[in-house]
Amino acid sequence: MSSRRSLRLLEKCKGMQHLKKAHARIVTEGLGHDPYAMSRIMALCADPNNGSLGYAQAVFEHTANPTLCIRNTMLKTLLLRSEHWRVMEVYQKMLNDGVHPDHYTLPYVLKACAGMQDCRAGLELHAHVLKLGFGFDALVGSTVILMYMACGETWLARQVFDEMPHRVAASWTLMISGYSKLGEIEAARALFDGAPVKDRGVWGAMISGYVQSNGFKEGLLMFLQMQVAGCEPDEGVLASVLCACAHVGGLDLGTWTHNYIHWIGLPMSVRLGTALVDMYVKCGNLAMGLVKEGLNKFDCMRSVYGIEPSAEHYGCVVDFLGRSGLFEQAMKLIESMPGSTSSSEKAVAWRALLSACWNHGKVEMAEIAADHLLQLEVHSGVYVLLSNIYEDCGRQGDAKRVRKSMKHRGVRKTPGCSSIEIGGRVHEFVAGEWMHLQIEEIIGVLDGLNDQSVSVC
């Protein structure tokens, strides 16, 4: 009875301190080599936040004749920590010990090959899969597809897919997602249309593929089709939809998606919260309390999820505070950034504030932001933006002074450049450039356009 109680203690462990105590008790009760106990201890060590890879490895190395289950747990633990080379080492030692892998072992090793994008090792492992008779296993076959897609070998992935006797939904999802990530969106769509069963993963892979390829309208249309089909989206799909709404200015659909998230009771994760704030900011609507919600999500990153906000997170919050005219609050947030924040990271937040000052014509605040920026980095964009702010408010003298200071310090603005493709040839135009081969024709066209505009006026 005490042995069972000790094993149950493992399920209640919330950190390494508790786990070590439970492990000590298990050892004193003679269960130090119990396969289930050792496997469970190693699995708990895999937690990236509360676990310890070193402890898991020590347990594994001190286990005499580890079972296949224990070896699989070690492989999984290493994979979760992205220790791909060590996965390969443990697998090779396993083969040297004469232990045959099962259909749980091989996916871990295949995923390690995918993580390293080592196609050569993947090819050898695929040959081993076929030799061991796992070629028709749906789980193993799907992971082979994942490996080849990660290595950019779409034709090999497609060959494996076509030869699978029983394709599960995950196989379709991996193929569609793989094609999309490699920019082959048409191939992904053709595969999607041919899928006999479209589950949440298949729909999500196609929607995400469109959004990643800047096909925002196509992605939103597919989301509506998913709704008609009666398939409930998950967090990943909804984050993709919000991203698409942000890029096309789809405030109505974005607001509907926000309400839908509440309606289905989906937890408001950092990912969804960030996507919502980004959508409302880019759609120009922060009047409905989104500033408060955005700040709440920002605070939850550290207090609830234990995630330290990055410079990009600070910049995003400063941006929407500035857009809402809350400049004092934005400045206090920048000043509250951790002391360990690098100069380049602080510059991200100050640039966001300077840009917001330009939009609102806040000259005094812009001067403060520019002063901080120039202490952190000497960049032409700071001078140009401050000069534009002065010009917009009629302070031409200050604008000239900024440009003169820029010239005196040897800071040069990268010339503006635009290009157009005509007849398969790209024509490039650079601001201030007079060496173009067709400069006379260009000036002639511009003069003609100028004459037409004058006559219309």
C-alpha positions in Angstrom: 0.0 0.0 0.0 2.8 2.4 0.9 4.4 1.7 -2.5 1.3 2.7 -4.3 1.1 5.8 -2.2 4.6 6.7 -3.1 3.9 6.3 -6.8 0.8 8.5 -6.5 3.0 11.2 -5.0 4.6 11.6 -8.4 1.4 12.7 -9.9 1.2 15.6 -7.4 4.7 16.9 -7.9 4.7 20.5 -9.1 8.4 21.1 -9.3 11.8 19.6 -9.0 11.9 20.0 -5.2 8.8 17.9 -4.7 10.0 15.4 -7.4 13.3 14.8 -5.7 11.6 14.1 -2.4 9.2 11.7 -4.0 12.1 10.0 -5.8 14.0 9.6 -2.6 10.9 8.0 -0.9 10.5 5.6 -3.9 14.1 4.5 -3.7 13.9 3.9 0.1 10.9 1.7 -0.5 12.8 -0.5 -3.0 11.2 0.9 -6.1 14.4 2.6 -7.4 14.4 0.4 -10.5 10.6 0.2 -11.1 10.1 0.9 -14.8 6.9 2.9 -14.3 8.3 5.0 -11.6 11.6 5.8 -13.4 9.7 6.5 -16.7 7.3 8.9 -14.8 10.1 10.7 -13.1 11.9 11.3 -16.4 8.7 12.5 -18.0 8.1 15.1 -15.3 11.7 16.3 -15.8 10.7 17.2 -19.4 8.7 20.3 -18.3 10.6 23.2 -19.8 9.6 25.5 -16.9 9.8 23.3 -13.9 11.8 20.3 -15.0 15.4 19.4 -15.2 17.0 17.6 -18.2 20.2 16.9 -16.2 18.2 15.1 -13.5 16.3 13.0 -16.1 19.6 12.0 -17.7 21.0 11.0 -14.4 18.0 8.8 -13.7 18.3 7.2 -17.1 22.0 6.5 -16.8 21.7 5.0 -13.4 18.9 2.7 -14.5 20.3 -0.8 -15.1 19.0 -2.4 -18.4 16.4 0.3 -19.1 13.2 -1.0 -20.7 12.0 0.2 -24.1 9.4 2.3 -22.3 12.1 4.1 -20.3 14.2 4.6 -23.4 11.2 6.1 -25.2 10.6 8.4 -22.3 14.2 9.6 -22.5 13.9 10.2 -26.2 10.7 12.2 -25.7 12.3 14.2 -22.9 15.3 15.1 -25.0 13.0 16.0 -28.0 10.9 18.3 -25.9 14.1 20.2 -24.9 15.2 20.3 -28.6 18.2 18.2 -27.8 18.1 16.6 -31.3 21.7 15.3 -31.5 21.3 13.6 -28.1 18.1 12.0 -29.3 20.2 10.4 -32.1 22.9 9.3 -29.7 20.4 7.6 -27.3 18.7 5.9 -30.3 22.1 4.7 -31.7 23.0 3.3 -28.2 19.6 1.6 -28.0 20.3 -0.2 -31.3 23.8 -1.1 -30.1 22.3 -2.7 -27.0 20.2 -4.9 -29.3 16.9 -3.2 -28.3 14.4 -3.0 -31.2 12.4 0.2 -31.5 8.6 0.3 -31.7 6.1 2.6 -33.4 6.5 5.1 -30.5 10.3 5.2 -30.7 10.6 6.0 -34.4 8.5 9.2 -34.5 10.7 10.7 -31.8 13.9 10.1 -33.8 12.3 11.2 -37.0 11.2 14.5 -35.4 14.8 15.0 -34.2 15.9 14.6 -37.8 13.3 17.2 -38.8 14.5 19.6 -36.1 18.1 19.3 -37.4 16.8 19.4 -41.1 19.2 16.5 -41.6 17.9 14.8 -44.7 20.8 12.3 -44.9 20.1 11.0 -41.5 16.3 11.1 -42.3 16.8 9.0 -45.4 18.8 6.4 -43.4 16.1 6.3 -40.7 13.4 6.0 -43.3 15.2 3.0 -44.8 15.4 1.6 -41.2 11.6 2.2 -40.8 10.9 0.1 -43.9 13.3 -2.6 -42.9 11.6 -2.9 -39.5 8.2 -3.2 -41.2 6.8 0.1 -40.0 6.3 1.5 -43.5 2.5 1.0 -43.3 2.1 2.4 -39.8 0.0 5.6 -39.9 1.8 7.4 -37.0 5.3 6.5 -38.3 4.4 7.3 -41.9 3.0 10.7 -40.9 6.2 11.6 -39.1 8.3 10.5 -42.1 6.2 13.1 -44.1 6.9 15.7 -41.4 10.7 15.0 -41.6 10.9 15.3 -45.4 8.8 18.5 -45.4 11.1 20.0 -42.7 14.1 19.2 -45.0 12.4 20.8 -48.0 12.1 17.5 -49.9 8.4 17.9 -50.9 8.6 15.2 -53.6 9.8 12.6 -51.1 7.1 13.6 -48.7 4.5 13.3 -51.4 5.8 9.9 -52.5 5.4 8.6 -48.9 2.0 10.2 -48.7 0.9 8.6 -52.0 2.1 5.2 -51.0 0.3 5.2 -47.6 -2.5 2.6 -47.6 -4.3 4.2 -44.8 -4.0 8.0 -44.6 -5.1 9.6 -41.3 -6.2 13.2 -41.0 -2.8 14.1 -39.6 -1.1 13.0 -42.8 -3.3 15.4 -44.9 -2.6 18.2 -42.3 1.2 17.7 -42.5 1.2 17.7 -46.3 -0.9 20.8 -46.5 1.1 22.6 -43.8 4.4 21.6 -45.4 3.4 22.8 -48.9 2.2 26.1 -47.4 5.4 26.8 -45.4 7.4 26.2 -48.6 5.3 28.6 -50.5 3.6 26.0 -52.6 0.1 27.2 -51.8 -1.6 25.9 -55.0 -0.3 22.4 -54.3 -1.6 22.8 -50.7 -5.0 23.8 -52.0 -5.2 21.0 -54.5 -4.5 18.5 -51.7 -7.0 20.2 -49.4 -9.7 19.9 -52.0 -9.0 16.2 -52.4 -9.1 15.4 -48.7 -12.0 12.9 -48.0 -12.4 14.1 -44.5 -11.7 17.6 -43.4 -11.2 17.9 -39.6 -10.1 20.9 -37.6 -6.4 20.3 -38.3 -6.9 20.1 -42.1 -9.0 23.3 -42.1 -6.5 25.0 -39.9 -3.5 24.1 -42.0 -5.1 25.5 -45.1 -6.3 28.7 -43.4 -2.9 29.2 -41.8 -1.2 28.5 -45.1 -3.2 31.3 -46.8 -2.4 33.8 -44.1 1.3 32.9 -44.1 1.3 33.5 -47.9 -0.4 36.9 -47.5 -3.6 35.4 -49.0 -5.7 37.1 -46.3 -9.0 37.3 -48.1 -8.7 33.6 -49.2 -8.0 32.6 -45.6 -11.0 34.5 -44.3 -13.2 33.0 -47.0 -12.0 29.5 -46.0 -12.8 30.3 -42.4 -16.4 31.1 -43.3 -16.6 27.8 -45.3 -15.3 26.1 -42.2 -18.1 27.6 -40.2 -20.7 26.5 -42.7 -19.2 22.9 -42.6 -19.9 22.9 -38.8 -16.2 22.4 -37.8 -15.3 24.3 -34.6 -12.0 26.2 -34.9 -9.3 26.0 -32.3 -6.9 28.7 -30.9 -4.5 28.4 -33.9 -7.3 28.9 -36.5 -8.7 31.9 -34.6 -5.3 33.5 -34.3 -4.8 33.2 -38.0 -8.2 34.7 -38.7 -7.5 37.7 -36.4 -4.2 38.2 -38.2 -6.0 38.2 -41.6 -8.6 40.7 -40.3 -5.7 42.9 -39.1 -4.2 43.0 -42.6 -7.4 43.6 -44.5 -9.0 46.0 -42.0 -11.8 43.5 -41.3 -13.0 45.1 -38.1 -16.5 43.6 -38.3 -15.3 40.0 -38.7 -12.5 40.6 -36.2 -15.1 41.8 -33.6 -17.3 38.9 -34.4 -14.3 36.5 -33.9 -13.7 38.2 -30.5 -17.3 37.6 -29.5 -17.1 34.0 -30.8 -14.1 33.3 -28.6 -16.1 34.3 -25.6 -19.2 32.4 -26.8 -17.4 29.0 -27.2 -15.6 29.6 -23.8 -12.1 29.4 -25.2 -9.5 30.5 -22.6 -7.9 33.9 -23.5 -4.3 32.9 -24.0 -1.4 35.3 -24.6 -1.4 34.3 -28.2 -5.1 35.2 -28.7 -4.9 38.3 -26.6 -1.9 39.6 -28.6 -3.7 38.8 -31.9 -6.8 40.6 -30.7 -4.9 43.7 -29.6 -3.0 43.7 -32.9 -6.2 43.4 -34.9 -8.0 46.3 -33.1 -4.9 48.5 -33.3 -4.4 47.9 -37.1 -8.1 48.3 -37.7 -8.0 51.7 -35.9 -10.5 50.8 -33.2 -9.4 51.1 -29.6 -12.4 53.0 -28.2 -14.2 49.9 -26.9 -11.9 49.4 -23.9 -9.3 47.5 -25.8 -6.5 49.6 -24.3 -7.5 48.3 -20.9 -7.8 44.7 -22.2 -4.4 45.0 -24.0 -2.7 46.2 -20.8 -4.4 43.4 -18.9 -3.0 40.8 -21.4 0.4 42.4 -21.1 0.3 42.2 -17.3 -0.9 38.6 -17.5 2.2 37.5 -19.5 4.4 37.8 -16.4 1.9 37.3 -13.5 -0.2 34.4 -14.9 1.9 32.7 -17.6 5.4 33.4 -16.3 6.5 34.9 -19.6 8.9 37.9 -19.6 7.7 40.5 -22.1 10.2 41.1 -25.0 11.1 44.4 -26.5 8.5 43.8 -29.2 5.8 43.3 -26.6 6.7 46.6 -25.0 6.8 48.3 -28.4 3.4 47.0 -29.2 1.9 48.3 -26.0 3.6 51.7 -26.4 2.2 51.8 -29.9 -1.4 51.3 -28.9 -1.1 53.6 -25.9 0.3 56.3 -28.2 -2.4 55.7 -30.8 -4.9 56.3 -28.0 -3.2 59.5 -26.9 -2.0 58.1 -23.6 1.5 59.4 -24.0 2.4 59.8 -20.3 1.4 56.2 -19.7 3.4 55.1 -22.7 6.5 56.9 -21.4 6.1 55.4 -17.9 5.9 52.0 -19.4 9.2 52.5 -21.3 10.9 53.8 -18.2 9.7 50.6 -16.4 11.5 48.3 -18.8 14.0 46.0 -16.9 17.5 47.3 -16.3 18.8 44.3 -18.3 17.1 45.5 -21.4 19.7 46.3 -24.1 20.0 49.6 -25.9 18.6 48.2 -29.2 15.6 46.7 -27.3 14.8 50.0 -25.6 15.1 51.8 -29.0 12.2 49.7 -30.2 9.8 51.2 -27.6 11.1 54.8 -28.1 10.7 54.5 -31.9 7.0 53.4 -31.4 6.5 56.4 -29.1 8.1 58.8 -31.6 5.9 57.5 -34.4 2.8 58.0 -32.3 3.9 61.6 -31.5 4.0 62.3 -35.3 0.5 61.0 -35.8 -0.8 63.2 -32.9 1.4 66.2 -33.5 2.9 66.0 -29.9 6.1 68.0 -30.5 7.3 68.2 -26.9 6.9 64.5 -26.3 8.5 63.8 -29.7 11.6 65.8 -28.7 11.9 63.7 -25.5 11.6 60.5 -27.4 14.0 61.6 -30.1 16.6 62.6 -27.4 16.4 59.2 -25.8 16.6 57.5 -29.2 19.7 59.4 -30.3 21.4 58.5 -27.0 20.7 54.8 -27.8 21.4 54.8 -31.6 22.3 57.2 -34.4 19.8 56.4 -37.1 18.6 58.6 -40.0 15.0 57.7 -39.3 15.0 59.5 -36.0 16.2 62.8 -37.6 13.8 62.5 -40.6 10.8 61.8 -38.3 11.6 64.6 -35.9 12.1 67.0 -38.9 8.7 65.9 -40.3 7.0 66.6 -37.0 8.5 70.1 -36.9 7.5 70.8 -40.5 3.9 69.6 -39.9 3.5 72.1 -37.0 5.1 75.0 -39.0 8.4 75.1 -37.2 10.5 75.2 -40.4 13.6 76.6 -38.6 13.7 73.6 -36.2 13.2 71.2 -39.2 16.2 72.8 -41.0 18.3 72.6 -37.8 17.6 68.9 -37.4 18.6 68.2 -41.0 21.7 70.3 -40.6 22.6 68.4 -37.5 22.0 65.2 -39.4 24.4 66.3 -42.1 27.0 67.5 -39.6 27.1 64.1 -37.9 27.5 62.3 -41.2 24.2 60.5 -40.9 22.7 59.8 -44.4 19.1 58.9 -45.2 18.7 55.9 -47.4 17.2 57.2 -50.6 13.6 56.2 -51.3 13.3 53.6 -54.0 10.4 52.2 -56.0 10.2 49.6 -58.8 7.7 48.3 -61.4 7.8 45.2 -63.6 6.9 45.7 -67.2 7.2 43.0 -69.8 9.2 40.8 -67.5 11.7 43.5 -66.7 12.0 45.3 -63.4 12.5 49.1 -63.6 13.8 50.8 -60.5 13.6 54.5 -59.6 15.7 56.0 -56.8 15.0 59.4 -55.3 17.6 62.0 -56.4 19.0 59.7 -59.1 19.7 61.4 -62.5 21.7 58.6 -64.1 18.7 56.5 -65.3 19.1 55.5 -69.0 15.7 56.9 -69.8 15.9 60.1 -67.7 14.8 62.4 -70.5 11.7 60.3 -71.3 10.9 60.2 -67.5 11.1 64.0 -67.2 9.0 64.5 -70.3 6.2 62.3 -68.9 6.4 64.1 -65.5 6.2 67.5 -67.3 3.2 66.3 -69.3 1.4 65.1 -66.1 2.2 68.4 -64.4 0.7 70.4 -67.3 -2.5 68.2 -67.2 -2.9 68.7 -63.4 -2.4 72.5 -63.8 -5.0 72.7 -66.6 -7.5 70.7 -64.5 -7.1 73.1 -61.6 
